[in-house]
Amino acid sequence: MKAMILAAGHGTRLRPITDNLPKALVEVHGKPLLQRNIEYLRNSGIRDIIVNVHHHAQQIIDWIERFGDNRIKISHEQEQALETAGGLGFARSFFEGEEPFIMLNADILTDLNIYKLLQFHQNNDSLVTLAIRNRDSSRKLLFDKEMQLCGWRNMKTLTTKWSRPHEFGKVRGYAFSGLQVLSKGIFQYLTQDKPQSIIPVYLQASIMDPICGFLDESSYWMDVGSIEKLRIAEDYISAMEG
């Protein structure tokens, strides 16, 4: 099994730290986020990893070279950051012959059981399985009673986009955790040469293929994408690791 860590973004919510440092190398209790996610994947038996880079790309490339693991590859988006879906499409050759695989954001921390996530994915014959949580968020993915993706809602503007038929009153909104299992069929929906966000792709794909939600409330999960959340993560990990 292979995995992709998304590390190409500018990390604007972590400014001014990310003015001179990629968000993947921001440290939490003495370790860069990138290292913590590599260790998380390794603890789940995943060794072959690709990391996409753009913002302060050379710093991440140099760090990976010092880390000294030739099974960690780089997908260098040199001209522009291709966003989540575009970055995955650009790295598609890394996943040839692999099904399924993991993709996660560099700025999250979790101990979610990947084996359970993978088993759920396979049991439901899903194209994509999204780790989701019942938490506050300005954007929610909408799932029907079978936990199939059927829409998306912006909680600030109350804008809703539907992708599949659904029963009103039986749709629930959950926040995406930035971790997913994908089958290789997803590549038919992706571009390779232009920026593309992943959520519109999932909404489009859900018309024809099952996109499932895996509700996870038992593991710890943190978004480390802002200064405030970085402080919370530092306190939590410091207390946990001593």
Secondary structure, 3 states (H helix, E strand, C coil): CEEEEECCCCCHHHCCHHHCCCHHHCEECCEEHHHHHHHHHHHCCCCEEEEEECCCHHHHHHHHHHHCCCCEEEEECCCCCCHHHHHHHHCHHHHCCCCCEEEEECCEEECCCHHHHHHHHHHCCCCEEEEEECCCCCEEEEECCCCEEEEEEECCCCEEEECCCCCCCCCEEEEEEEEEEECHHHHHHCCCCCCCCHHHHHHHHCCCCCEEEEECCCCCEEECCCHHHHHHHHHHHHHHHC
